[in-house]
Amino acid sequence: MTCPLCKLELEQEKKIDSLIRNNIPKEKAPYILKEKLLEQMGGQEEERGGRFVLPFLKPALIGIVGAVLIFVLFSSLNRPFPIYSEAVKEHIQFLQDKISMDIFSDKHLEVNRWLQTKLAFKVMTPDLSSQGVLLQGARVCEIKGKKTAYIMYAKNEHQVSVFMFDAKNLGFPKAKRINVNDKLFYMDREKGYNSVLWLEDGIACVFVSDLSEAELLHLASL
């Protein structure tokens, strides 16, 4: 590069890029904020030479603070939704015998009573026996720092994990959404396992399994 001014500008850009990447705090933006940001981006899309351009990202209008905030938001947009990730992690650990049930029982009333002594919210274990999905037992774990009922089921060689926890202050992900019987379900797939999440009476419910997306959604909607 022979132009001194261009070379100086390039060096400054590199320093700013390095500052942003190496010195910003690693903060996670709320998923509701990310969802709103994505929706606004969809309305501001412009085509310039085949490239996607955001007006508010013009270099002349961005200070260091603004650049840091945008970098934090965009760098976390593609991260897995924590609830899905933590539920899938628990499911895998159970499959690998790294965790065990606290109560072994196929009786729903017995499991419900046991969970009620451990949790501050009412838990009703789903009865999926008509679909060949049999209750095995339960344990108490944590999802997103919330005390959670973890209920284990089995269908032939498939394991189905059901998680229930207080949904207060819970942000929902920008995920695949399906409405079944006037109930909204959020669906995701991670590490080879499908997840279905929904909200009912202030309680978040998550089903995780290697069953097909359609079959797991059917179970969740019962």
Residue pairs with C-beta under 8 A, 6 or more apart in sequence:
1 7
1 10
16 64
16 67
19 64
20 64
20 67
20 68
20 71
21 71
24 68
24 71
24 72
25 72
27 72
28 76
28 79
29 72
29 73
29 76
30 171
31 81
31 171
31 172
31 173
31 174
32 171
32 172
33 73
34 73
34 76
34 77
34 174
35 172
35 173
35 174
37 73
37 77
38 77
38 174
41 54
44 54
44 55
44 56
45 52
46 52
46 53
46 54
46 55
56 62
57 70
62 70
80 188
80 190
81 173
81 175
81 188
82 144
83 143
83 144
83 170
83 173
83 197
83 204
83 206
84 173
84 175
84 188
84 190
84 195
84 197
84 206
85 190
86 143
86 144
87 143
87 161
87 163
87 195
87 206
87 208
88 190
88 191
88 193
88 195
88 208
90 99
90 141
90 143
90 150
90 161
90 163
90 208
91 159
91 161
91 193
91 208
91 209
92 191
92 193
93 99
94 100
94 152
94 159
94 161
95 159
99 139
99 141
100 139
101 136
101 137
101 138
101 139
101 152
102 114
102 137
102 138
102 139
102 140
103 110
103 111
103 114
103 137
103 138
103 139
104 136
104 137
105 111
105 114
105 135
105 137
105 138
106 134
106 135
106 136
106 137
107 135
108 125
108 127
108 135
111 125
111 135
111 137
111 138
111 151
112 123
112 124
112 125
114 138
115 123
115 125
115 138
115 140
115 149
115 151
116 122
116 123
118 140
118 147
118 149
119 140
119 147
119 149
120 147
120 166
121 165
121 166
121 202
121 203
123 149
123 164
123 203
125 135
125 138
125 151
125 162
126 151
126 162
126 219
126 222
127 135
128 134
128 135
128 153
128 160
128 219
128 222
129 135
131 155
131 218
131 219
131 222
132 155
132 156
133 153
133 154
133 155
133 160
133 219
134 153
134 154
134 155
135 151
135 152
135 153
136 152
136 153
136 154
137 151
137 152
138 149
138 150
138 151
138 152
139 150
139 152
140 147
140 148
140 149
140 150
141 148
141 150
141 163
142 148
143 163
143 165
143 206
144 165
144 170
146 165
146 166
147 165
147 166
148 163
148 164
148 165
149 162
149 163
149 164
149 165
150 161
150 162
150 163
151 161
151 162
151 163
151 164
152 159
152 160
152 161
152 162
153 159
153 160
153 161
153 162
154 160
155 211
158 209
158 210
158 211
159 209
159 210
160 207
160 208
160 209
160 211
160 216
160 219
161 207
161 208
161 209
162 205
162 206
162 207
162 208
163 204
163 205
163 206
163 208
164 203
164 204
164 205
164 206
165 203
165 204
166 202
166 203
166 204
167 199
167 202
167 203
167 204
168 202
170 199
170 204
172 186
172 197
172 199
173 186
173 188
173 197
175 186
175 187
175 188
175 197
176 186
176 187
176 188
177 184
177 185
177 186
177 187
178 184
178 185
178 187
178 217
179 185
180 217
180 221
181 221
183 198
183 200
183 221
184 198
184 199
185 196
185 197
185 198
185 217
185 220
185 221
186 196
186 197
186 198
187 194
187 195
187 196
187 197
187 213
187 217
188 194
188 195
188 197
189 195
189 213
192 210
193 208
193 209
193 210
194 208
194 209
194 210
194 211
194 212
194 213
194 216
195 206
195 207
195 208
195 216
196 206
196 207
196 216
196 217
196 220
197 204
197 205
197 206
197 207
198 204
198 205
198 220
199 205
205 220
207 216
207 219
207 220
209 216
211 219
